[in-house]
Amino acid sequence: GNDDRRDWHELDSSDSDDALALGLLENSIMAHIFRSDLGSPDSDGVYRVLDDYPDSFRLGPARNMCPNQKFLQHPRLSYCSATLVGNSHVITAAHCVWNQMLCDDAAFVFNYYVLGYDDNGNPTFPAITRDDVFFCKSVSTNYREDSSGYSSGTDIAYITLDRAVPGRTPATYHKTL
């Protein structure tokens, strides 16, 4: 079939569906990254983890993808996404964070979207600063996994962040259809 997935920079703000997607990507959608992979910000408060991202960790080489596939050069830094639903709360898939130990190593990051590509075909991202990074304070879910990989419960986790998120708009949702 036709692969019509697009990066952020390919969306058209004059199209109502694309405008909705842009608003969510810029204000409500966060990348879920292991704190240990994110590292620490530099003296200017910028996380530089994407500046020299190793080729072997990119989607194409890591997944042995064919050369004509989309997103070959994208980093595999984020392993899940989350949606801002309150001033200090996000929801994510519970198989990403189902206990406090996983919560303690979870960072939720804004500005993790592709602006375009450099001369080498590598995606470029907006700067990720201290103001874009939030950490998991606590997790609430009934989802569980045991040592054999068996899971039970609903695959939704409600995360309380380490602080309120200023200047962003939580996603709106309906309690009923």
C-alpha positions as CSV (number, residue, x, y, z in Angstrom):
1,G,0.0,0.0,0.0
2,N,0.9,3.7,-0.1
3,D,2.9,4.8,2.8
4,D,1.5,8.3,3.6
5,R,3.1,8.8,7.0
6,R,4.6,12.3,7.2
7,D,7.1,14.1,9.5
8,W,6.1,17.3,11.3
9,H,7.8,19.5,8.7
10,E,5.6,18.0,5.9
11,L,2.3,19.0,7.6
12,D,0.4,21.9,6.1
13,S,-0.9,24.3,8.8
14,S,-3.6,25.6,6.4
15,D,-5.2,22.1,6.3
16,S,-7.5,21.6,9.3
17,D,-6.5,18.0,10.0
18,D,-2.8,18.9,9.7
19,A,-3.3,22.0,11.9
20,L,-4.8,19.7,14.6
21,A,-1.9,17.3,14.3
22,L,0.6,20.2,14.5
23,G,-1.1,21.6,17.6
24,L,-0.9,18.2,19.3
25,L,2.7,17.6,18.3
26,E,3.8,21.0,19.5
27,N,1.8,21.2,22.7
28,S,0.6,17.9,23.9
29,I,2.6,14.9,22.6
30,M,5.8,14.0,24.4
31,A,8.5,11.5,23.6
32,H,9.1,8.9,26.4
33,I,12.9,8.5,26.8
34,F,14.9,6.6,29.4
35,R,16.6,9.2,31.7
36,S,19.8,7.3,31.4
37,D,19.7,7.6,27.6
38,L,18.8,11.3,27.6
39,G,21.8,12.3,29.7
40,S,22.2,15.7,31.2
41,P,21.9,19.2,29.8
42,D,25.0,21.2,28.9
43,S,25.9,24.5,30.6
44,D,23.3,26.3,28.3
45,G,20.5,23.9,29.5
46,V,20.4,22.1,26.2
47,Y,20.3,18.3,25.9
48,R,22.7,17.3,23.1
49,V,21.9,13.6,22.8
50,L,20.7,14.0,19.2
51,D,23.6,16.1,18.0
52,D,25.9,13.1,17.2
53,Y,23.5,10.2,17.4
54,P,25.3,7.0,16.3
55,D,24.3,5.6,12.9
56,S,24.1,2.1,14.3
57,F,21.3,3.2,16.7
58,R,19.1,4.7,13.9
59,L,16.0,2.9,12.8
60,G,17.4,1.7,9.4
61,P,20.5,0.0,10.6
62,A,19.1,-1.2,13.9
63,R,16.0,-2.8,12.2
64,N,17.8,-3.9,9.0
65,M,15.4,-1.8,6.9
66,C,15.4,-1.6,3.2
67,P,17.1,1.5,1.7
68,N,13.8,2.9,0.3
69,Q,11.9,2.9,3.6
70,K,10.8,6.1,5.3
71,F,12.4,7.2,8.5
72,L,15.6,5.2,8.0
73,Q,17.8,7.8,9.6
74,H,15.5,8.6,12.6
75,P,17.0,7.9,16.0
76,R,15.5,5.2,18.2
77,L,15.9,7.4,21.3
78,S,12.2,7.5,22.2
79,Y,10.6,4.1,22.8
80,C,7.1,5.3,23.6
81,S,5.0,8.5,23.5
82,A,2.8,10.2,26.0
83,T,0.0,12.7,25.9
84,L,-0.3,15.7,28.2
85,V,-3.8,15.5,29.7
86,G,-3.4,18.0,32.6
87,N,-1.0,20.6,33.9
88,S,1.3,17.9,35.4
89,H,-0.2,14.6,34.1
90,V,0.3,12.5,31.0
91,I,-1.1,9.2,29.8
92,T,1.0,6.6,28.1
93,A,0.8,2.9,27.4
94,A,1.3,1.0,30.6
95,H,3.6,-1.5,29.0
96,C,6.0,1.4,28.8
97,V,5.8,2.3,32.5
98,W,4.0,-0.1,34.8
99,N,5.9,0.3,38.1
100,Q,7.8,2.9,40.1
101,M,11.2,1.6,39.0
102,L,10.4,2.3,35.4
103,C,8.9,5.6,36.4
104,D,12.1,6.6,38.1
105,D,14.0,6.2,34.8
106,A,11.4,7.9,32.6
107,A,11.8,11.3,31.0
108,F,8.9,12.9,29.0
109,V,10.2,15.3,26.4
110,F,8.7,18.0,24.2
111,N,10.3,19.1,20.9
112,Y,11.0,15.6,19.7
113,Y,9.9,16.0,16.1
114,V,11.7,16.4,12.8
115,L,12.1,19.9,11.4
116,G,13.8,18.7,8.2
117,Y,17.0,16.9,7.1
118,D,20.6,17.9,6.9
119,D,22.9,17.4,3.9
120,N,23.7,13.8,5.0
121,G,20.0,12.9,5.2
122,N,19.9,12.9,9.0
123,P,16.8,14.4,10.6
124,T,17.1,17.7,12.4
125,F,15.2,18.5,15.6
126,P,14.4,21.6,17.6
127,A,16.6,22.2,20.6
128,I,15.6,20.2,23.6
129,T,16.1,22.3,26.7
130,R,15.5,21.8,30.5
131,D,12.1,23.5,30.0
132,D,11.1,20.7,27.5
133,V,12.1,17.7,29.8
134,F,9.9,16.4,32.6
135,F,10.4,13.4,34.8
136,C,8.1,10.8,36.1
137,K,7.2,11.4,39.8
138,S,4.6,8.6,40.1
139,V,2.6,6.1,38.0
140,S,-0.9,4.8,38.4
141,T,-2.0,1.7,36.5
142,N,-3.5,-1.8,37.1
143,Y,-1.3,-3.2,34.3
144,R,1.3,-5.8,35.4
145,E,3.9,-8.0,33.7
146,D,5.5,-11.0,35.2
147,S,9.0,-12.4,34.6
148,S,7.7,-14.7,31.8
149,G,6.3,-11.6,29.9
150,Y,2.7,-12.4,30.7
151,S,0.7,-9.2,31.2
152,S,-2.7,-8.4,32.7
153,G,-4.7,-5.2,33.3
154,T,-5.5,-2.2,31.2
155,D,-2.6,-1.0,29.1
156,I,-2.9,2.7,30.2
157,A,-0.7,4.4,32.7
158,Y,-1.5,7.8,34.3
159,I,1.7,9.6,35.1
160,T,2.3,12.4,37.5
161,L,5.2,14.6,36.3
162,D,7.8,16.1,38.6
163,R,6.4,19.6,38.0
164,A,3.6,21.5,36.2
165,V,4.1,22.0,32.4
166,P,4.0,25.8,31.6
167,G,3.0,27.2,28.2
168,R,1.6,23.9,26.8
169,T,-1.9,22.9,26.1
170,P,-3.1,19.5,27.3
171,A,-5.0,17.5,24.7
172,T,-8.7,17.6,25.0
173,Y,-10.7,14.4,25.2
174,H,-14.2,13.2,25.6
175,K,-15.3,11.0,28.5
176,T,-18.0,9.4,26.3
177,L,-18.4,9.1,22.5
